[in-house]
Amino acid sequence: MAGNTRNWSGDQDFIWDVAVLRRRFMECCVNQDLTGMVSSIKLLFYVCEPKILNQHPEEDDKKIKHVESLLWSTVFIDGVSGKVVETDGTRFNKKILMNYTEDIFRSLLIKLQKAGIYTRNVTSPKESLGDFEGS
C-alpha cells in the first residue's frame, strides 16, 4: 500500500489497457477484420504514445493515418444491388493493409520494449513511466 500519492502510479492501468488492446488486435487479425485492427492499433497508439516519446511516435501516427485513409479501397459497392461485394481487388488491398497494420503493431510493441515497459530493464523512470513530479 502506498503511503502517499507520490508513490502512486497508473502503470497497472496502462499495462491492462495494452493487454486488452493487444488481445483485441489479435482477435481482429484472426477474423480478418481490418477496420477492427485499425481501430485497435489507433487506440493502442494513443495509450502508448506518452511512453515512447523518445522513439519518434510521429512515424507510427503517420502510418496509422495512412492506413485509415486507404480503408475505402477495401470496399466495393455493387451498383445494381447496392450491397458491398468482395472483389479480387478489394481482397488484395485488404491483405496489403492488414500486413502494413501488423507491421505498425509490431513497431509499437518493439518501442515499448525499448522503453523498458515490458521488462525490468534499468531505465530512467522519467523516460519510461512519465514525469509526474510536482503534479
ABEGO torsion letter per residue (X at the ends): XBABAAABBAAAAAAAAAAAAAAAAAAAAAAGBAAAAAAAAAAAAAAAAAAAAAAGAAAAAAAAAAAAAAAAAABBBBAAAGBBBBBAAAAAAAAAAAAAAAAAAAAAAAAAAAAGAABABBBBAAAAAEBABGX
